[in-house]
Amino acid sequence: MAGLEVLYACFMDGINCGNDAVVCFVHWELIKGGYRCIGSGDEARSSDKKSELLPADWSSNKELYTLRYKPTDADTLYMLKGIPIDSALLFNFMVSAGFQV
């Protein structure tokens, strides 16, 4: 699992609960799969750029985690939503149709 320990070391100050750790792991899997994070939330920002890192505010909303991704070789925008439900965390990774960046 090369890279997971480095990712954890980079973001351990932002991991305050089990759900944060799971989101961090899913982010790592997406990075390994050729995606790059461009930001958090539903709205584009001028600071958006493809990165292997999580944005500074990635864990600010514990009720709904929202991260935006693009593949390294395309401009298709994907949205990752993580919703805590009881003791589980439900993920939805979808193409963000009609969303312009």
N, C-alpha and C positions, 0 to 999 in steps of 0.2 A: 504494500500500500504506500508506495513512494509518494511523498508530498502531503499526505494527510497530517502528519505530525507538524510539518512546517506551517500548514494552514491553521492548525489549532494554535500553535505558538503565536501566530500573527493576530489572531482574533480572540484569544482566551479572555481578554478583559471585557469583550462584548458578549461573552457567553455567560448568561446569568441563570439559565434554567435548561432543562432537558430539551425543550423544543428548539432553543437556540442552537444547541449542539447538533440536533437532527438537521436543521436548515443548513448549517455549516457543512455537514456531510453531503447533503444533496447538492449543494453548490459545488463541492469538490468533484462529485461524480459528473456534473455537467461540464466543468472545466476539463476533466479527463476526456469527455466525449466530444470535445472540439468547440464548445460554446465559450463565449466571453460575456461577463456581466457588464451591462452598460449603465445600471443605476437601480435605485429602489423606487417604489411607488408606481402609480399608474401614469403619471405625467412625465414627458420628456423634459430634460433640463439642459441648459447650455453647457454644463460640465460633463455631460454624458460622453463616455469613450469606452471602447472595448478594453476590458481588464480581467486578469485572473483574480483580482482581489475583490472582496465584498466592499460595497460602499460604506462610508462612515456610519450612516444611520440605518443600516440593514436590519437591526433588531429593535428599533425604536417602538414599533407597534406589535405588542405581544398577542393581539387579537387577530391580526391578519398580516402575515409576512408577504410582501410583494416585491419581487425582483424581476428585472428585465434583462434578457439575454439576446445575443446575436451569434450565429455560427461564425467561425473564423473566416470562412470562405464565402459568405453571403450576407445580404442585408436584411433578410427576413427577421422580423422582431418576434420574440417569444416572451411570454409572461409566465413566471412561476408564482403561484399563490399557495401559501401554506396556512391552513385554518385549523386551530386547535379545537377538537371536539372531545369533550370529557378527557380521557387519558391518552387520546390518540392525536395525531397530526395528519390531516388530510391534505394531499398535494394535488394541484392541477397545473400541468405544464401545457400551455396552449399557444397556438399562433395568434398573434394579436392583429387580426384583420382590420384594415382601415386605419391603423395607427401610424402616424407619420413621425419620423424622428429627423 
